[in-house]
Amino acid sequence: MENLDPGQPDAIADRLAAEFTDLHGRAPLGVFTAPGRVNLIGEHVDYNGGLCLPMALPHATYAAVGRREDDTVTLRSKQSADTFAGPLESFGPGRATGWAAYAGGVLWSLAQDGWDVGGLDVVVDSRVPVGAGLSSSAALECAVAIAVAEAAGSTLDDDLRGRLVKACMRAEQDVAGAPTGGMDQTIALFGRAASALLLDCRDWSSRQVTWDPASAGLTLLVVDTRASHSLTDGGYEARRRDCETASGILGVALLRDVTDQAAALESLEDEQVRRRTRHVFTEIDRVEEAVDLLGAGDFEALGRAFTASHVSLRDDYEVSCDELDAVVEVALEHGALGARMTGGGFGGSAIALVPDERVDEVRAAVAATYDGRGWDAPAFLTAPPSPGARRLR
């Protein structure tokens, strides 16, 4: 039963700076970090102009960056044996592959926006589990993006963070080929400790919402199912197309723009498209409800909203899987107030809101269920809400 440790940010930054110096014979300009994320509620609504409520994890990606005297870009990662080196153009659409599509894609995207990227050496280290649906890609993109901004002498204020969100989104969509919305990059850049971020994906406005389950004796337990998770294998894009089909039939730019939801659902003849649309409508309503419940301190009702979200994602949006369903069922059986899959689905992670005294019981029960079904053992992490992208040294 593996528990994933985020490590100590300052210690990780110091080690990465030392490794950068050993590799390149000079100290880095700095070490920058950006977190992974958990979405508390509001899944598959970002690209429909909806509302979501993500929070930043303590598990983050770190990037040590230094200027070069030539125009070459080099990318190294402690998590990969692959090293990439070449001119900036080699990281554009259709050229970069693997993790370099995310890190190098950001450099390409920023250059398209007029930034003087120049030659750079980049060395990264990550504590965000890959393939767990916790947005390791956005953490990588945003850590590199703020490093480039710093190298250009810019001040990392909210306006700049908003511009970097768009550059990172373009890297993920145009270079890496993942048809995602902008939630992941936004929370990576705007996350705060003790808060979740209510994000309106229609106009990209946001506000911080107090999120402090520890004050109520609760833990947000994250379970990495270790089931395969990918946003580039077609399942995500197929659901996005269903939503676009519904929008076209209903004559709106975004499903969020529908005012008479009951009439809209009745007018959709295709059952699959209707179910996808119903999930979007009800999930946006659940986000609004969740914010109200947090304001009232009603964590029991919030847990029920989490579970209702999972049922909708499982039955209407069909992005769950056996492992995710098992985690939710077992967590609820062993005292969780609520549980749901989080992220894009098709694997990845689930979250459970668990009384502190039941956390070990839930972990043990989930691990036993996995063992009994012959699945690879899950991994666990706890998720206090954490700061967003920043410079560490």
Secondary structure, 3 states (H helix, E strand, C coil): CEECCCCCHHHHHHHHHHHHHHHHCCCCCEEEEEEEEEECCCCCCHHHCCEECEEEEEEEEEEEEEECCCCEEEEEECCEEEEEEEEHHHHCCCCCCCCHHHHHHHHHHHHHCCCCCCCEEEEEEECCCCCCCCCHHHHHHHHHHHHHHHHCCCCCCHHHHHHHHHHHHHHHHHHCCCCCCCHHHHHHHHCCCCEEEEEECCCCEEEEEECCHHHHCEEEEEEECCCCCCCCCCHHHHHHHHHHHHHHHHCCCCHHHCCCHHHHHHHCCCHHHHHHHHHHHHHHHHHHHHHHHHHHCCHHHHHHHHHHHHHHHHHCCCCCCHHHHHHHHHHHHCCCCEEEEECCCCCCEEEEEEEHHHHHHHHHHHHHHHHHHCCCCCEEEECCCCCCCEECC
